[in-house]
């Protein structure tokens, strides 16, 4: 019973820290650009035909979600923060769950995952580094969600 209580407190703390970080570090996410174009809040002239072709001949879920939120009168910065919240909480929970499964200690896993995010320690540096705080929505969200899937 005590372990479940500790885990629940840690989960709530992770969500709280993720919200704080999304408010502090949340920058304009690139996926919101596509949402602005889909919702026609930004209109291109015919001179920008290649941009129209790129955005309207592909289907990206983040653009669609962002466009729906724009139709619901969300501000672009709020949508950026939501995307960043999803990303940072995915990273946070995935690191926590992986360390917890290796160490069998929730408190140790929470401390390690918090330290990794505070210090912005990258977990690998390949052609596409794993940055936690970035404006590149597509990359960081896909890495964050994939990490969470592996951790679960």
Buried (B, 14 or more C-beta within 10 A) or exposed (E): EEEEEBBEEBBEEBBEBBBEBBEEBBEBBBBBBBBBBBBEEBEEEEEEEEBBEEBEEEEBEBBBBBBBBBEEEBEBEBBBBBBBBBBBBBBBBBBBBBBBEEEEEBEEBBEBBBEBBEEEEEBEEEEEEBBBBBBEBBBBBBBBBEBBEEBE
